[in-house]
């Protein structure tokens, strides 16, 4: 038995080597010293002995470390000396200069005894004190430790602005932090000093002062780090810095102190943490059991899935958790359809996920730790004013891409179901089978892994970074947000259910702020079966009318909300800026509203319908060619228009091949398809790069004010109402050309449809859920605000993307894929289909 103490708990560990290494059981005798197993046991014993010595040394150091002793008298003396240190240092330096004290006139004024330089120095200090300075000859020198505490503190640089007094007419000095006097960008009131250099001196402690400063109707977070004697309590330091903080205009401040010998934060062991730990252990046991079962069942010739009763259900359950089986599914490549190629969607989804990570790599520090040079990013002189940088905030359109793909694939899936079984569109089957089963299947597919990440983020994620200086600090440019609170606010423990019901964009649950997208997507899916019903039962023309009316109505409502409420139709300016004349919040009232963001979703549904029409037309033309030997197929079928340049139709059976086109015809087809492709790219590029004009303003607050911004209120509302539709139309046209293998899309299908995207595309959902957790953890472990650098942006993006997809792979293999398998099994049991494995690509 090995018993040792840790800082926060007592751990009892028992090692029974032979239970883990049976081969060592016979190698413990003194005569077996030369046997390999004996040598292995000796090495293992030596390693364990070293580990025990390291643990004992660590605990002896921890137990023998000096504890923090609060001494009010010593504290007050130290704070008083620290406050006058700078003046004393200057005075003591001047009064210790022999060249000055040897001047006879100075000696006469000071009344120095002849030849006594020490007494003359004391007279010099007393004389300066008589002028009201906190200096006297009886004071000690400003010690090196006091000077270091001054240097390690994050006192802001102060500038003085002289304003004319209305009564006396004299200039009146007004003190301002230099960051407020500099209007080059959004001010960052973060003066954190040198945390690590202060806290690792046993005679010092680092105290973080958190408050807020009201500026032009906006409350800005203010942070200031001060290094003070370790004999002081947090309350004493809070009172000491009060005067300085008040002069800076910082209110509602609090003070927390950190010392090198602070105890290790103890785990709270809340009910949520215990429940989460039980869930994690259960998942681990299921993975082990499933993997063991898969290994054993592979050696048996009998098909275990064919068993009935509880044995068959247990076999299916364990098989769903098999790591080996799921890893084979991860590496398996999808077979491509011969009529249409959708593989281009793999590259689009992966690149869109990376685009979201890129945008959040830049934007998330503004919501968490803050930039010390935010003017390098924000208007009027930051990177946002440069044309090339629009790629970064353009990542917001990646969400529109997800919406479009969701509508496209969802409509294709439902169309395939009703085509296979038209009776699903009958009133009874639609209400009892198609609609509820489709909704339940999608809810299970998305929610199980979503709930896992939600549980982890609201319990143990907070725990892993709790010792960080800024982990719980109020660092955000957004009111009520902080470093870790940019992931989960305290309200998450109350309103988590809103996230699982996918209404967190309507009721702010405070959980995983970026999952508003999932809520919108689920709400959009609610109308999709009705759109299919209208198209199949009431006519395709009416279906197109409904899609068009929904898109136009969404744009009209967005224009109305933005214009009447004077909202800035930009996620950066509309979220971080504050327009006193506005009557709402752009993110909550427009950006995260499903009936406004539905535009690309409806376009995706329309793209799916158009694709099905084209494929049906191709099949019909092929059948006509088989029936009529004498008919001559002239040109291409009218699919997307003669100018689209689509691939030749594959003929069935013994049909006669179409005549070879001349070089001029091929060139015309290629040119026509290229023009349409360029138009689609131009549409998408226009909404990405056009906002560079709105950032050309005199200061940040002017950009965030509709009445002062470069764009007129009409242009601002018009862009906010149409940008999602324009992006959706451009992307839909581009994808349709790729689907149908137009002559000019070879490069896109080769690049975006390559096989290496297929494994990565399976990780995109988990990557989307996890990426802010990775960003916030690394950002919030810093001890000061970040500087923005272009090179740091590139390196951080590459590093974050790598780490995010690594953890996404773990979550996919151990949680998402097993849950998808179980969901498919459950839905299969309800609908009567097989559904045992969840699909290879689930």
C-alpha positions in Angstrom: 0.0 0.0 0.0 1.3 3.4 -1.0 -0.3 6.3 0.9 0.5 9.9 0.1 -1.1 13.3 0.4 -2.1 15.7 -2.3 -2.8 19.4 -1.8 -6.6 19.0 -1.8 -7.2 15.4 -1.0 -5.8 12.2 0.3 -5.3 9.5 -2.2 -4.9 5.8 -1.4 -3.4 3.7 -4.1 -2.7 0.0 -4.1 -0.5 -1.7 -6.7 -0.9 -5.4 -7.2 1.6 -6.1 -10.0 0.8 -9.7 -10.6 -2.9 -9.0 -11.3 -1.9 -6.7 -14.2 1.2 -8.7 -15.3 0.7 -12.4 -14.7 4.0 -13.2 -16.2 5.8 -11.5 -13.3 4.2 -13.8 -10.7 7.0 -16.4 -11.1 9.9 -14.0 -11.3 10.2 -12.7 -7.8 12.6 -15.3 -6.4 16.2 -14.5 -5.5 17.5 -17.2 -7.8 15.8 -15.7 -10.8 17.8 -12.5 -11.1 18.9 -13.2 -14.6 15.5 -14.1 -16.0 14.0 -11.4 -18.3 10.8 -11.3 -16.3 12.8 -10.7 -13.1 14.7 -7.8 -14.8 11.4 -6.4 -15.9 10.0 -6.5 -12.4 13.1 -4.8 -11.0 12.8 -2.0 -13.5 9.1 -1.6 -12.7 9.8 -1.6 -9.0 12.5 1.0 -9.5 10.2 3.3 -11.6 7.4 3.0 -8.9 10.0 3.9 -6.2 11.0 7.0 -8.1 7.4 8.0 -8.6 6.8 7.6 -4.8 9.9 9.7 -4.0 8.7 12.4 -6.4 5.2 12.5 -4.8 6.7 12.6 -1.3 9.1 15.4 -2.3 6.2 17.4 -3.9 4.0 17.0 -0.8 6.9 17.9 1.6 7.5 21.0 -0.4 3.8 21.9 -0.4 3.4 21.2 3.3 6.6 23.1 4.2 5.7 26.2 2.0 5.1 29.3 4.0 1.5 30.2 4.4 0.1 33.6 3.8 -0.2 35.6 7.0 -2.3 38.7 6.9 -0.9 41.5 9.1 -3.0 44.7 8.9 -0.3 46.9 10.5 2.4 45.7 8.2 0.0 45.9 5.3 -0.9 49.5 5.9 2.8 50.5 6.4 3.7 48.6 3.2 0.9 50.2 1.2 1.8 53.7 2.5 5.4 53.2 1.6 4.5 51.8 -1.8 2.3 54.8 -2.5 5.1 57.3 -1.9 7.8 55.1 -3.4 8.1 57.0 -6.7 8.4 60.4 -5.1 10.8 59.1 -2.4 12.9 57.5 -5.1 13.3 60.8 -7.0 13.9 62.8 -3.8 16.4 60.3 -2.4 18.2 60.1 -5.6 18.5 63.9 -5.8 19.4 64.3 -2.1 22.1 61.7 -2.4 24.0 63.5 -5.2 27.3 64.7 -3.8 27.7 67.4 -6.5 24.5 69.0 -5.3 25.2 68.8 -1.6 28.7 70.2 -1.9 27.4 73.5 -3.3 27.8 76.0 -0.5 24.6 77.9 -1.3 22.6 74.6 -1.1 24.3 73.8 2.2 23.4 77.3 3.6 19.8 77.0 2.5 19.4 73.5 4.0 21.4 74.4 7.1 23.8 71.5 6.7 26.4 70.9 9.3 29.9 71.5 7.8 31.3 68.3 6.3 28.5 66.0 7.4 27.0 64.7 4.2 24.7 62.3 5.9 23.1 65.0 8.0 22.9 67.2 4.9 21.0 64.5 3.1 18.5 64.2 5.9 18.0 68.0 5.9 17.4 67.9 2.1 14.7 65.3 2.5 13.0 67.2 5.4 13.0 70.4 3.4 11.2 68.6 0.5 8.7 67.3 3.0 8.0 70.8 4.3 6.6 71.6 0.8 3.8 69.1 1.3 5.5 66.1 -0.3 5.2 62.7 1.6 8.9 62.7 2.2 11.0 63.0 5.4 14.5 62.2 6.5 13.1 59.6 8.8 11.6 57.6 5.9 13.5 54.5 4.7 14.7 54.1 1.2 12.4 53.0 -1.6 13.4 49.3 -1.6 14.0 47.2 -4.6 10.9 45.1 -3.7 8.7 48.2 -3.6 10.1 49.3 -7.0 9.4 45.8 -8.4 5.8 45.9 -7.2 5.4 49.2 -9.0 6.8 47.8 -12.2 4.8 44.6 -12.0 1.6 46.5 -11.6 -0.5 47.4 -14.6 -1.1 51.0 -13.9 -2.5 52.7 -17.0 -0.7 55.5 -18.8 -2.4 58.8 -18.0 -2.7 61.8 -20.3 -3.9 65.2 -19.1 -6.4 67.2 -21.2 -6.9 70.8 -20.1 -10.5 71.9 -20.4 -11.6 75.5 -19.8 -13.5 76.0 -16.6 -16.8 77.8 -17.2 -16.7 79.9 -14.0 -13.0 80.9 -13.6 -12.0 80.6 -17.2 -8.9 78.8 -16.2 -7.8 75.5 -17.9 -8.9 72.6 -15.7 -6.9 69.4 -16.0 -8.8 66.2 -16.8 -7.1 62.9 -16.4 -7.7 60.2 -19.0 -6.2 56.8 -19.7 -4.2 57.0 -22.9 -6.4 54.4 -24.5 -9.5 56.6 -24.1 -7.7 59.6 -25.5 -6.6 57.6 -28.6 -9.6 57.3 -31.0 -7.8 54.9 -33.3 -10.1 52.0 -32.5 -12.3 50.4 -29.9 -10.6 51.1 -26.5 -9.2 48.2 -24.5 -9.1 49.0 -20.8 -6.9 46.1 -19.9 -3.9 47.0 -17.7 -2.8 43.6 -16.3 0.9 44.2 -15.6 3.2 41.2 -15.0 1.2 38.5 -13.3 3.7 35.8 -13.3 6.7 37.9 -12.2 4.6 39.2 -9.3 2.9 36.1 -8.1 6.1 34.0 -8.0 7.6 36.2 -5.3 6.5 34.9 -1.9 6.5 38.5 -0.5 4.1 39.7 -3.2 0.7 38.9 -4.4 -1.1 39.8 -7.6 -4.6 41.3 -7.4 -7.0 41.7 -10.3 -9.3 44.7 -10.2 -12.4 44.2 -12.4 -14.8 47.0 -13.2 -16.6 48.8 -15.9 -16.4 52.2 -17.6 -19.3 54.0 -19.2 -18.3 55.5 -22.5 -20.9 57.1 -24.9 -23.7 54.9 -23.6 -21.6 51.7 -23.7 -20.3 49.9 -20.7 -16.7 48.7 -21.3 -15.0 46.2 -19.1 -11.9 47.5 -17.3 -9.2 45.3 -15.9 -6.2 46.4 -13.8 -3.6 44.2 -12.2 -1.7 45.5 -9.1 1.2 43.9 -7.3 1.0 44.4 -3.5 2.6 43.0 -0.3 1.5 39.5 0.6 0.6 40.7 4.1 -2.5 42.5 2.9 -6.0 41.1 2.6 -8.1 41.5 -0.6 -10.3 43.9 1.3 -7.3 46.1 2.2 -6.1 46.2 -1.4 -9.6 46.9 -2.6 -9.8 50.0 -0.4 -6.2 51.0 -1.4 -6.9 51.0 -5.1 -10.3 52.6 -4.7 -9.1 56.2 -5.1 -7.1 55.4 -8.2 -9.9 53.4 -9.8 -12.3 56.3 -9.1 -10.1 58.8 -10.8 -10.1 56.6 -13.9 -13.9 56.6 -13.9 -14.2 52.8 -13.3 -17.2 51.7 -11.3 -18.7 48.5 -9.8 -15.2 47.0 -9.3 -14.2 44.0 -7.4 -10.8 42.7 -6.3 -9.4 39.2 -6.2 -5.9 38.3 -5.2 -3.5 35.5 -6.2 -0.4 34.2 -4.3 2.0 31.5 -5.3 1.0 29.5 -2.2 -2.7 29.7 -2.8 -4.3 26.3 -2.3 -5.2 24.3 -5.4 -8.8 25.0 -6.2 -10.9 22.1 -5.0 -13.4 20.4 -7.2 -16.9 21.4 -6.4 -18.4 18.0 -7.0 -21.8 19.4 -7.9 -24.7 17.1 -8.8 -24.1 18.0 -12.5 -20.4 17.1 -12.3 -21.2 13.7 -10.7 -23.9 13.0 -13.2 -21.6 13.9 -16.1 -18.8 11.7 -14.6 -21.3 8.8 -14.4 -22.2 9.4 -18.0 -18.6 9.4 -19.1 -17.9 6.2 -17.3 -20.9 4.6 -18.9 -19.8 5.6 -22.3 -16.3 4.2 -21.6 -17.7 0.9 -20.4 -19.9 0.7 -23.5 -16.9 1.3 -25.8 -14.9 -1.4 -24.1 -17.8 -3.9 -24.1 -18.7 -3.1 -27.7 -15.1 -3.5 -28.9 -14.6 -6.8 -27.0 -17.9 -8.1 -28.4 -16.9 -7.2 -31.9 -13.6 -9.0 -31.5 -15.2 -12.1 -30.2 -18.1 -12.1 -32.7 -15.6 -11.8 -35.6 -14.2 -15.2 -34.6 -17.7 -16.9 -34.6 -19.2 -18.1 -37.8 -22.8 -17.5 -36.6 -24.4 -14.1 -37.3 -25.1 -12.7 -33.9 -27.5 -10.1 -35.4 -29.8 -12.8 -36.5 -30.6 -13.8 -32.9 -34.0 -12.8 -31.7 -35.2 -11.5 -28.3 -33.0 -9.7 -25.8 -29.9 -11.4 -27.1 -30.4 -9.8 -30.6 -31.0 -6.4 -29.1 -28.0 -6.6 -26.8 -25.8 -7.7 -29.8 -27.0 -4.7 -31.8 -26.4 -2.4 -28.9 -22.9 -3.6 -28.3 -22.1 -3.6 -32.0 -23.1 0.1 -32.2 -20.3 0.9 -29.7 -17.5 -1.1 -31.4 -14.5 1.1 -31.9 -13.1 -1.2 -34.6 -16.3 -1.2 -36.6 -16.7 2.6 -36.4 -13.2 3.2 -37.4 -13.7 1.1 -40.5 -16.8 3.2 -41.2 -14.6 6.3 -40.9 -12.2 5.1 -43.5 -14.8 3.7 -45.9 -15.3 5.8 -49.0 -18.8 6.5 -50.4 -19.8 5.2 -53.9 -20.6 8.0 -56.3 -23.9 8.1 -58.2 -23.5 7.7 -62.0 -26.2 10.2 -62.9 -25.2 13.1 -60.7 -22.1 13.8 -58.6 -22.6 15.3 -55.1 -19.1 14.7 -53.9 -18.3 18.4 -54.3 -20.4 18.9 -51.1 -17.7 17.2 -49.1 -15.1 19.8 -49.8 -17.6 22.6 -49.4 -18.7 21.4 -45.9 -15.1 21.0 -44.7 -13.9 24.3 -46.0 -17.0 26.1 -44.6 -16.2 24.6 -41.2 -12.6 25.9 -41.5 -14.0 29.3 -42.6 -16.1 29.4 -39.4 -13.0 28.6 -37.3 -11.0 31.3 -39.1 -13.6 33.9 -38.4 -14.0 32.9 -34.7 -10.2 32.8 -34.3 -10.3 36.6 -34.9 -13.6 37.5 -33.5 -13.8 35.4 -30.3 -11.0 37.3 -28.4 -13.3 40.4 -28.6 -15.9 38.3 -26.8 -13.5 36.8 -24.3 -10.0 38.0 -23.4 -9.9 41.1 -25.5 -7.2 42.6 -27.7 -4.7 45.1 -26.3 -4.6 46.7 -29.8 -8.1 46.3 -31.0 -7.5 49.2 -33.3 -5.5 46.9 -35.5 -8.8 45.1 -36.3 -11.7 47.4 -35.9 -12.5 50.6 -37.8 -11.5 53.3 -38.6 -7.9 52.1 -39.3 -7.9 48.4 -38.6 -7.8 45.4 -40.8 -11.6 45.5 -41.4 -11.1 48.5 -43.5 -8.9 46.5 -45.9 -10.3 44.7 -48.9 -8.4 41.4 -48.5 -9.4 41.0 -44.8 -13.1 40.7 -45.7 -12.5 37.0 -46.1 -12.3 36.8 -42.3 -15.7 38.3 -41.4 -17.1 36.7 -44.5 -17.0 33.4 -42.5 -20.5 34.4 -41.4 -21.7 33.2 -44.8 -20.4 29.7 -44.1 -23.5 29.4 -41.9 -25.6 30.3 -45.0 -23.8 27.5 -46.8 -24.8 25.0 -44.1 -28.4 26.2 -44.3 -28.4 25.7 -48.1 -26.9 22.2 -47.9 -29.4 21.3 -45.2 -32.3 22.3 -47.4 -30.8 20.6 -50.4 -30.0 17.3 -48.8 -33.2 17.3 -46.7 -35.4 17.8 -49.7 -33.6 15.1 -51.7 -34.0 12.6 -48.8 -37.7 13.3 -48.4 -38.3 13.2 -52.2 -36.6 9.8 -52.3 -38.9 8.5 -49.6 -42.1 9.7 -51.1 -41.0 8.5 -54.5 -40.4 5.0 -53.1 -43.6 5.1 -51.1 -46.2 7.6 -52.4 -48.7 6.6 -49.8 -46.6 8.5 -47.2 -48.3 11.7 -48.6 -51.8 10.6 -47.6 -53.1 12.6 -44.7 -52.9 9.8 -42.2 -49.5 8.6 -43.2 -48.1 12.1 -43.4 -49.3 13.0 -39.9 -48.5 9.7 -38.3 -45.4 8.5 -40.2 -43.6 10.9 -42.6 -43.6 14.0 -40.5 -43.2 12.7 -36.9 -40.7 10.0 -37.9 -38.6 12.5 -39.9 -38.6 15.0 -37.1 -37.7 12.4 -34.5 -34.9 10.9 -36.6 -33.4 14.3 -37.1 -33.7 15.2 -33.5 -32.0 12.1 -32.3 -29.2 12.4 -34.9 -28.3 15.9 -33.8 -29.2 15.9 -30.2 -27.3 13.0 -28.6 -23.8 14.3 -29.3 -25.1 17.9 -28.8 -26.3 16.9 -25.3 -22.9 15.3 -24.6 -21.0 18.5 -25.5 -23.5 20.6 -23.6 -23.1 18.5 -20.4 -19.3 18.6 -20.7 -19.1 22.3 -21.2 -21.4 23.1 -18.3 -19.7 20.8 -15.8 -16.1 19.7 -16.3 -15.1 22.2 -19.0 -15.4 25.0 -16.4 -13.3 22.9 -14.0 -10.3 22.3 -16.2 -9.4 26.0 -16.6 -10.6 27.3 -13.2 -7.1 28.2 -11.9 -6.5 30.6 -14.8 -6.2 34.3 -14.0 -8.8 35.5 -16.5 -10.9 32.3 -16.7 -13.9 33.8 -14.8 -12.9 37.5 -15.3 -15.2 40.0 -16.9 -13.1 40.6 -20.0 -15.6 40.9 -22.8 -16.7 43.9 -24.9 -20.2 42.5 -24.5 -22.1 43.3 -21.3 -22.6 40.3 -19.0 -20.0 38.2 -20.8 -16.6 37.1 -19.7 -13.8 34.8 -20.7 -15.4 31.4 -20.0 -18.9 32.9 -20.0 -18.6 33.5 -23.7 -19.2 29.7 -23.9 -21.7 29.2 -21.1 -23.3 31.9 -19.0 -24.6 31.1 -15.5 -28.1 30.9 -16.9 -27.3 27.7 -18.7 -27.9 25.6 -15.6 -31.5 27.0 -15.6 -32.4 27.1 -19.3 -30.4 24.2 -20.8 -33.7 22.6 -21.9 -34.2 25.4 -24.4 -31.1 24.2 -26.3 -32.3 20.6 -26.5 -35.7 21.7 -27.7 -33.9 23.9 -30.3 -35.5 27.2 -29.2 -32.4 28.7 -27.8 -32.4 31.4 -30.4 -35.8 32.5 -29.1 -35.2 31.9 -25.4 -31.6 32.7 -24.5 -30.5 29.6 -22.7 -27.0 30.9 -22.1 -25.6 27.6 -23.4 -23.1 27.2 -26.2 -23.9 30.6 -27.8 -22.9 29.5 -31.3 -25.5 26.7 -31.4 -28.2 29.2 -32.4 -27.5 27.8 -35.9 -28.8 24.3 -34.8 -32.0 25.9 -33.5 -32.6 27.7 -36.7 -31.8 24.6 -38.8 -34.2 22.5 -36.8 -37.0 25.1 -37.0 -36.5 25.3 -40.8 -36.8 21.5 -41.0 -40.2 21.8 -39.4 -41.6 23.3 -42.7 -39.7 21.1 -45.1 -42.2 18.1 -45.2 -45.0 20.6 -45.8 -43.1 22.0 -48.8 -42.7 18.5 -50.2 -46.4 17.8 -49.6 -47.4 21.0 -51.5 -45.1 20.2 -54.4 -46.2 16.6 -54.8 -49.9 17.0 -54.0 -50.8 20.4 -55.2 -48.5 20.8 -58.2 -44.9 21.7 -58.8 -45.8 25.2 -59.9 -47.5 26.0 -56.6 -44.4 24.6 -54.8 -42.2 27.0 -56.7 -44.6 29.9 -55.8 -44.5 29.0 -52.1 -40.6 28.9 -52.2 -40.4 32.3 -54.0 -43.0 33.9 -51.7 -41.2 32.6 -48.6 -37.9 34.0 -49.8 -39.3 37.4 -50.7 -41.3 37.6 -47.5 -38.2 36.8 -45.4 -36.2 39.5 -47.2 -39.1 42.0 -46.7 -39.3 41.3 -43.0 -35.6 41.6 -42.6 -35.6 45.0 -44.3 -38.5 46.2 -42.1 -36.8 45.1 -38.8 -33.4 46.6 -39.7 -34.7 49.9 -41.1 -37.3 50.6 -38.4 -35.0 49.7 -35.5 -32.0 51.4 -37.0 -29.9 48.3 -36.7 -26.4 48.0 -38.3 -26.6 45.0 -40.6 -23.2 43.7 -39.7 -22.4 41.0 -37.2 -19.3 42.8 -35.9 -20.6 46.4 -35.7 -24.1 45.3 -34.8 -22.9 43.1 -32.0 -20.0 45.1 -30.4 -21.1 48.6 -31.2 -23.9 50.5 -29.5 -26.1 52.9 -31.4 -28.1 55.0 -28.9 -30.8 55.5 -31.5 -31.3 51.8 -32.2 -34.2 49.9 -30.6 -32.8 46.4 -30.5 -29.9 44.1 -31.1 -28.9 42.9 -34.6 -27.8 39.4 -33.5 -30.9 38.7 -31.5 -33.4 40.4 -33.8 -32.1 39.5 -37.2 -29.0 37.3 -37.4 -30.3 34.5 -35.2 -33.9 34.5 -36.3 -34.9 31.5 -38.3 -37.6 33.1 -40.5 -35.0 35.7 -41.6 -32.2 33.3 -42.1 -34.4 30.8 -44.0 -33.6 32.3 -47.4 -30.6 30.1 -48.3 -32.5 27.1 -46.9 -35.4 27.7 -49.3 -32.9 28.2 -52.1 -31.4 24.8 -51.2 -34.8 23.2 -51.4 -35.4 24.8 -54.8 -32.0 23.5 -56.0 -33.0 19.9 -55.0 -36.2 20.2 -56.9 -34.5 21.6 -59.9 -32.0 18.8 -59.8 -34.7 16.2 -59.6 -36.5 17.8 -62.6 -33.3 17.7 -64.6 -32.6 14.0 -63.8 -36.2 13.1 -64.6 -35.9 14.9 -67.9 -32.7 13.1 -68.7 -34.3 9.7 -67.9 -37.3 10.6 -70.0 -35.2 11.6 -73.0 -33.2 8.4 -72.6 -36.3 6.3 -72.7 -37.6 8.2 -75.8 -34.3 7.5 -77.5 -34.7 3.8 -76.8 -38.3 3.6 -78.1 -37.8 5.8 -81.2 -34.8 4.6 -83.3 -35.5 7.1 -86.0 -35.6 10.2 -83.8 -32.5 12.3 -83.7 -31.5 13.9 -80.5 -30.7 17.5 -81.4 -28.3 19.4 -79.0 -28.7 19.0 -75.3 -31.9 18.7 -73.3 -33.2 21.9 -71.9 -32.0 21.4 -68.3 -30.6 24.6 -66.9 -30.9 26.5 -70.1 -29.0 26.1 -73.3 -26.2 28.2 -72.0 -25.5 26.1 -68.9 -23.4 23.6 -70.9 -24.3 20.3 -69.2 -22.8 16.9 -69.8 -24.2 14.5 -72.5 -27.1 12.3 -71.4 -26.3 8.7 -70.8 -28.6 6.6 -73.0 -30.0 3.3 -71.8 -30.2 -0.1 -73.4 -29.4 -0.2 -77.1 -30.0 3.5 -77.7 -28.1 5.2 -80.4 -25.3 7.5 -79.1 -25.6 11.2 -79.8 -23.7 12.7 -82.7 -20.2 14.0 -82.0 -20.2 17.7 -81.5 -18.0 20.0 -83.5 -15.2 22.0 -82.0 -17.2 25.1 -82.2 -20.1 23.6 -80.4 -17.9 22.3 -77.6 -16.2 25.8 -77.3 -19.6 27.5 -77.1 -20.8 25.1 -74.4 -17.6 25.6 -72.4 -17.8 29.4 -72.8 -21.5 29.4 -71.7 -20.9 27.3 -68.7 -17.9 29.4 -67.7 -19.9 32.6 -67.9 -22.6 31.2 -65.6 -19.9 29.9 -63.2 -18.2 33.3 -63.1 -21.6 35.0 -62.4 -22.2 32.6 -59.5 -18.7 33.4 -58.1 -19.3 37.1 -58.6 -22.6 36.9 -56.7 -20.9 35.3 -53.7 -17.9 37.6 -53.8 -20.0 40.7 -53.9 -21.7 40.1 -50.5 -18.3 39.2 -49.0 -16.2 42.1 -50.1 -18.9 44.9 -50.4 -18.9 45.6 -46.7 -15.4 47.1 -46.9 -17.1 50.4 -47.7 -19.1 50.5 -44.5 -15.9 50.4 -42.4 -14.6 53.6 -43.9 -15.6 55.9 -41.0 -14.0 58.4 -38.7 -14.3 56.2 -35.6 -15.7 53.0 -34.4 -18.8 54.5 -32.9 -19.7 56.2 -36.1 -19.5 52.9 -38.0 -21.8 51.4 -35.3 -24.4 54.2 -35.7 -26.8 54.0 -38.7 -27.2 57.8 -38.8 -23.4 58.4 -38.9 -22.2 55.4 -40.9 -20.9 55.7 -44.5 -23.8 53.7 -45.8 -27.3 55.3 -45.8 -30.0 53.7 -43.7 -31.6 52.3 -46.9 -28.4 50.8 -48.2 -27.7 49.3 -44.7 -31.2 47.7 -44.6 -31.1 46.6 -48.2 -27.8 44.7 -47.7 -29.0 43.1 -44.5 -32.2 41.9 -46.2 -30.6 40.5 -49.4 -27.1 39.4 -48.6 -28.1 35.8 -47.5 -30.2 35.4 -50.6 -27.5 36.6 -53.0 -25.0 34.2 -51.4 -27.5 31.4 -51.6 -28.2 32.0 -55.3 -24.6 32.2 -56.2 -23.7 29.0 -54.3 -26.7 27.1 -55.7 -25.8 27.9 -59.3 -22.2 26.9 -58.7 -23.2 23.6 -57.1 -25.7 22.8 -59.8 -23.1 23.2 -62.5 -20.8 20.8 -60.5 -23.6 18.3 -59.9 -24.3 18.1 -63.6 -20.7 18.1 -64.6 -20.8 21.2 -66.7 -17.7 21.5 -69.0 -16.1 24.3 -66.9 -16.5 22.6 -63.5 -13.8 19.9 -63.8 -11.5 21.8 -61.5 -14.2 22.2 -58.8 -15.2 18.5 -58.9 -11.6 17.4 -58.9 -10.6 19.7 -56.0 -13.8 19.8 -53.8 -14.9 16.3 -54.7 -11.6 14.5 -54.0 -11.8 11.4 -51.8 -9.6 12.8 -49.0 -12.5 15.1 -48.0 -14.8 12.1 -47.2 -13.3 11.2 -43.8 -13.0 14.8 -42.8 -16.6 15.7 -43.7 -17.8 13.2 -41.1 -16.1 15.3 -38.4 -17.6 18.6 -39.4 -20.6 18.5 -37.0 -18.5 17.6 -34.0 -15.9 20.2 -35.1 -18.5 22.9 -35.2 -19.7 22.0 -31.7 -16.3 21.8 -30.2 -14.3 24.6 -31.8 -15.2 27.5 -29.5 -14.3 25.3 -26.5 -10.8 24.9 -27.9 -10.5 28.6 -28.7 -11.8 29.8 -25.4 -9.6 27.4 -23.4 -6.4 28.6 -25.0 -7.4 32.3 -25.0 -8.6 32.4 -21.4 -5.4 30.7 -20.1 -3.5 33.9 -21.0 -2.5 36.3 -18.3 -3.0 39.5 -20.4 -4.9 40.8 -23.3 -3.7 39.5 -26.7 -1.9 41.5 -29.3 -3.3 41.1 -32.8 -0.7 40.1 -35.4 -1.3 38.8 -38.9 1.3 36.1 -38.4 -0.4 35.1 -35.1 -3.7 34.9 -36.9 -2.3 32.4 -39.4 -0.5 30.3 -36.8 -3.4 30.2 -34.4 -5.8 29.2 -37.2 -3.7 26.3 -38.3 -3.1 25.2 -34.7 -6.8 25.6 -33.7 -8.0 23.7 -36.7 -5.7 20.8 -36.1 -6.6 20.6 -32.4 -10.3 21.0 -33.2 -10.4 18.2 -35.8 -8.4 15.9 -33.5 -10.9 16.3 -30.7 -13.7 16.1 -33.2 -12.4 12.7 -34.3 -12.4 11.5 -30.7 -15.9 12.7 -30.2 -17.1 11.2 -33.5 -15.5 7.8 -32.8 -16.5 7.5 -29.2 -19.8 9.4 -29.0 -21.3 10.7 -32.3 -21.0 7.6 -34.4 -22.2 5.1 -31.7 -25.1 7.4 -31.0 -25.9 7.6 -34.8 -25.8 3.8 -34.9 -28.2 3.6 -32.0 -30.5 6.2 -33.5 -30.7 4.3 -36.7 -31.5 1.1 -34.8 -34.2 2.8 -32.9 -35.7 4.4 -35.9 -35.5 1.1 -37.8 -37.5 -0.6 -35.1 -40.2 2.1 -35.3 -40.5 2.1 -39.1 -39.9 -1.6 -39.7 -36.7 -1.1 -41.7 -33.3 -2.7 -40.8 -31.5 0.3 -39.5 -29.1 -1.7 -37.5 -25.8 0.0 -38.2 -26.7 3.6 -38.5 -25.2 3.8 -42.0 -21.6 3.7 -42.8 -21.4 7.4 -43.2 -23.7 8.4 -40.4 
